[in-house]
Amino acid sequence: MKATSPSLPIVARDEWLRPVEKEINNRHERYLNAMERIERAAGTITDYANGYRYFGWQWDDELDGWWLHEWLPGAHDVYVFGDFNNWQRTEIRMHKDEHGVWSAFFPAAMYRDRLRHGSLYKLHVHGDNGWLDRIPAYATRVVQDEETKNYTAQFWQPAEPFDWRGDAFDISTVGSLLIYEAHVGMAQEREGVGTYREFTEKILPIIKKDGYNTVQLMAIAEHPYYGSFGYHVSNFFAPTSRCGTPEELKELIRRAHELGLGVVMDLVHAHYVKNLNEGINSLDGTDHLYSLPGEAGYQPYWDSKLFDYGKREVEHFLLSNVKYWLDEFHFDGYRFDGVTSMIYRHHGYVDFDCRERFFDAGVNEDALTYLSLANRLVHDFRPAAVTIAEDVSGMPGMCIPLADGGVGFDYRLGMAIPDFWIKLLKEVPDEEWNIWEMWSVMTNRLPEVKTVAYAESHDQALVGDKTLAFRLMDKEMYDHMDRASQSVVVDRGMALHKMIRLLTITTGGQAYLNFMGNEFGHPEWIDFPREGNGWSYAHARRQWSLAKNGFLRYAWLGEFDRAMIRLVKKYKVLADGYAWNLLMDERNKTMVYSHRDLLFVFNWHPAASIPDYELPVQQPGKYVPVLSTDEERFGGPGRQSMQTEHFSYNVPSEEGEAQPRIRIYNTSRTATVYRRKR
């Protein structure tokens, strides 16, 4: 009798997955087969992902000159031209090998004084779509002409390599991730595009002071349209030049590490820009170089191109890109954007109403294999690095280790949380808020699936949507954010802004994310320069001065956020797992829960303040308030005394056991944190 092979740990731990065990085994087998193929070809996956060390410009010591390599299998003819040959398109012809790689050699004896650091160049490609001037896929710097707006590749070879000596930062030492999501270009207060240098000098100190320990940088890879927020990438190996040089980005990361801050890159491997002038679309003249041919290679919801993850050369390109940013720029991990679009052929635009939906014909198996390989590469090359999946579908195993049958991400984004807050604020009157629904949304995750909780991110800040602050206070923010003004709308908004953030960070996951400026209730929306707004930068910046103005209420929100972060770090709340639910009082809209010696009391009722409110506690002791949204230093009315001590007393439960309880003044629209002292 044939012995039954043991189930993968992901299935053994979850009975819900038993009916799809075969599909999970097949998924895991595809990953193992891909790893076997890679190791057979290159030894290790880290050695395999070295495309950036072969393609593009590479110095040859033996021949004393530069090679330029580019994979263009469908091209009929390829030339390289630039300022080093007076832009003569058909003077320097590249030569094609049997693998479709075109090469040209530039001996130093001929080009030393012509091909210099900063030289501009392009490829002149003859393909099925005609003769076109293109930018190589492995270009490490691309610049835009201010007058013509045309993008051109730049030969970027500084005389001395960047000095990384002494940079031994390890993101695993920061503790639970407190992520500050940021966009370098719009991080400055002036109207215009901010620089890496400005971010290093002005913004990193703010992030450090606020208590966050990880910076998540958006819009790093070059993208032709500024308003795309960096999500329509054209040049995957080139940091955007609109913010400065590659060395200035490296200096930003090194300085962040010196401050004890990790730096995570928002990595876009879900799609690429369809532009021919700037990007990699049809680079060899065919429609199936990096994509599947025809409509299968098109993302209709984003008007962009999709990668063909099952193609070996595309796999090599993307894995090399993953390693490149870790190796050359010392990033500490990635937020993988658009994972849901990657792993489904319908891009997630269906109802995930049954288990089989995660394993049917709509799943892009090649994309799941690629993501598994990417996670393996990241953790083999930089074991401490973190990977975060932006997946709204809830694909089983996304954050389960590869060895257990998962896809290998460290975290998933808790995308249901901000969606819940928006829906609640838009559709439900305060007095009808369901605290059980709140609790369910905040805690709806498997114990082994680490989640990045957030109340809002850049998505909610874009024009057409609203930040929490703007949704709560709207036009009142224009006239009543000074501390002398009286506004019930602003008072409500201030209270709920603090409460929503405190509940999210203490119940929603094992990590927390905030988009820059939202911590102090940055007003209005983000609107990048475009024809419809007169190409204005007025809404593509952060008004940091609002949070520093002692006459405005923004400073109160910022101070609360700093106090909240300090509390979470000091008592290691995020590392404590699920909160312990002690009381759900629907009538008084009050929820009570604990993390170790911290007791959290949330009264969501818009009006009911209850003296001598009795509530259960986990352990007997003396409970003293340590943080409250009601405090005057945070813009609250100051109804509670922060000096009061609450001693527990025992009340017999229905089972006859002693249940410790305390009494408090339970004020409306208030969240208070108490610490138990033995």
WONORPE-V842691 format. One record per pair of residues at least 12 apart in sequence whose ideal C-beta (glycine too) atoms are under 6 Angstrom apart, sorted by sequence separation. I is the first residue (numbers start at 1). J is the second residue. If there is no record, write none. Layout:
((I J) (I J))
//
This chain:
((68 80) (80 92) (92 104) (187 199) (218 230) (221 233) (222 234) (375 387) (456 468) (527 539) (528 540) (581 593) (628 640) (648 660) (11 24) (79 92) (123 136) (141 154) (222 235) (399 412) (476 489) (580 593) (590 603) (55 69) (79 93) (139 153) (291 305) (398 412) (476 490) (579 593) (580 594) (648 662) (141 156) (184 199) (221 236) (291 306) (589 604) (78 94) (140 156) (187 203) (222 238) (292 308) (346 362) (473 489) (579 595) (589 605) (646 662) (290 307) (291 308) (345 362) (473 490) (588 605) (625 642) (135 153) (222 240) (344 362) (599 617) (646 664) (220 239) (345 364) (576 595) (389 409) (473 493) (576 596) (588 608) (343 364) (391 412) (420 441) (472 493) (624 645) (387 409) (573 595) (387 410) (388 411) (389 412) (390 413) (392 415) (592 615) (622 645) (623 646) (78 102) (80 104) (281 305) (290 314) (343 367) (386 410) (472 496) (497 521) (594 618) (599 623) (342 367) (343 368) (472 497) (517 542) (622 647) (640 665) (376 402) (516 542) (73 100) (180 207) (520 547) (571 598) (621 648) (640 667) (271 299) (469 497) (620 648) (639 667) (71 100) (468 497) (71 101) (72 102) (84 114) (122 152) (274 304) (84 115) (271 302) (274 305) (617 648) (69 101) (70 102) (120 152) (121 153) (180 212) (583 615) (182 215) (271 304) (272 305) (375 408) (521 554) (583 616) (69 103) (120 154) (178 212) (421 455) (520 554) (582 616) (84 119) (89 124) (178 213) (179 214) (180 215) (181 216) (183 218) (233 268) (271 306) (372 407) (68 104) (83 119) (119 155) (183 219) (371 407) (372 408) (417 453) (521 557) (82 119) (83 120) (177 214) (179 216) (231 268) (358 395) (414 451) (418 455) (520 557) (630 667) (67 105) (82 120) (358 396) (418 456) (520 558) (82 121) (174 213) (233 272) (234 273) (411 450) (412 451) (413 452) (414 453) (519 558) (623 662) (65 105) (66 106) (117 157) (620 660) (630 670) (65 106) (215 256) (232 273) (352 393) (411 452) (629 670) (65 107) (418 460) (519 561) (629 671) (65 108) (80 123) (81 124) (616 659) (617 660) (64 108) (234 278) (628 672) (78 123) (79 124) (220 265) (234 279) (348 393) (455 500) (616 661) (617 662) (215 261) (425 471) (455 501) (477 523) (627 673) (78 125) (196 243) (197 244) (614 661) (625 672) (626 673) (195 243) (196 244) (214 262) (215 263) (216 264) (217 265) (218 266) (77 126) (193 242) (195 244) (269 318) (455 504) (614 663) (625 674) (626 675) (75 125) (76 126) (214 264) (339 389) (399 449) (197 248) (204 255) (208 259) (224 275) (339 390) (340 391) (399 450) (453 504) (467 518) (612 663) (613 664) (623 674) (624 675) (75 127) (196 248) (200 252) (204 256) (322 374) (333 385) (339 391) (340 392) (469 521) (196 249) (199 252) (332 385) (333 386) (334 387) (335 388) (336 389) (337 390) (340 393) (613 666) (623 676) (224 278) (333 387) (461 515) (611 665) (200 255) (204 259) (322 377) (326 381) (453 508) (621 676) (622 677) (196 252) (310 366) (326 382) (453 509) (610 666) (621 677) (309 366) (452 509) (458 515) (621 678) (185 243) (309 367) (319 377) (323 381) (451 509) (457 515) (609 667) (184 243) (452 511) (453 512) (454 513) (609 668) (265 325) (450 510) (567 627) (608 668) (309 370) (452 513) (607 668) (456 518) (463 525) (498 560) (502 564) (505 568) (603 666) (605 668) (388 452) (443 507) (462 526) (463 527) (510 574) (563 627) (442 507) (461 526) (603 668) (70 136) (265 331) (442 508) (267 334) (270 337) (506 573) (603 670) (263 331) (264 332) (270 338) (483 551) (263 332) (264 333) (265 334) (266 335) (267 336) (268 337) (482 551) (602 671) (262 332) (482 552) (483 553) (264 335) (266 337) (270 341) (481 552) (601 672) (232 304) (270 342) (481 553) (507 579) (600 673) (560 634) (598 673) (599 674) (253 330) (598 675) (556 634) (597 675) (250 329) (421 500) (556 635) (597 676) (142 222) (56 138) (553 635) (55 138) (162 247) (236 321) (167 254) (237 324) (162 250) (169 257) (174 262) (167 257) (171 262) (417 508) (142 235) (414 508) (414 509) (139 235) (142 238) (140 237) (141 238) (140 238) (143 241) (138 237) (139 238) (411 511) (216 335) (151 278) (499 629) (498 629) (443 578) (494 635) (137 280) (134 283) (435 584) (129 282) (435 589) (129 285) (435 591) (127 284) (128 285) (127 285) (128 286) (171 332) (502 671) (433 604) (499 671) (495 669) (431 606) (430 606) (52 237) (75 284) (74 284) (75 285) (74 285) (72 284) (74 286) (172 384) (171 384) (170 384) (51 316) (52 320) (51 320) (49 319) (49 320) (52 324) (49 323) (181 457) (227 528) (226 528) (227 530) (49 377) (45 376) (45 377) (181 513) (46 380) (177 511) (178 512) (179 513) (181 515) (182 516) (34 369) (45 380) (46 381) (23 359) (31 369) (20 359) (30 369) (34 373) (31 372) (192 537) (191 537) (191 538) (211 562) (189 541) (210 562) (186 540) (189 543) (211 565) (186 541) (187 542) (189 544) (211 566) (28 405) (24 405) (10 397) (10 400) (10 404) (9 404) (10 405) (10 406) (8 405) (176 574) (176 575))
//
